[in-house]
Amino acid sequence: NSEDVRCKCICPPYKDHSGHIYNKNVSQKDCDCLHVVEPMPVPGPDVEAYCLRCECKYEERSSVTIKVSSIILLH
């Protein structure tokens, strides 16, 4: 299920741009700043420096397991 995977990039403040968290459903190989951060908040020359500060992590979860666990806990 495509909703069960995502890439999460946490980008700290950079120059006059505040920090931001970006989420996007992409494959594990595309889990990087250039594929996830849209729109890019900095101009071309600053993209590399901005992306080096971002921490991107690929995350998977099982929504079926979460739903089943929730139903069991509620009963």
Number of C-alpha atoms within 10 A of each C-alpha: 8 9 12 12 17 20 23 23 23 18 21 16 13 16 9 7 12 10 11 13 13 16 17 17 17 18 14 14 9 13 21 21 24 13 14 20 21 11 8 15 14 16 9 8 8 13 14 13 11 20 21 11 15 22 14 20 15 19 13 14 12 11 12 10 10 10 11 11 11 11 10 8 8 7 5
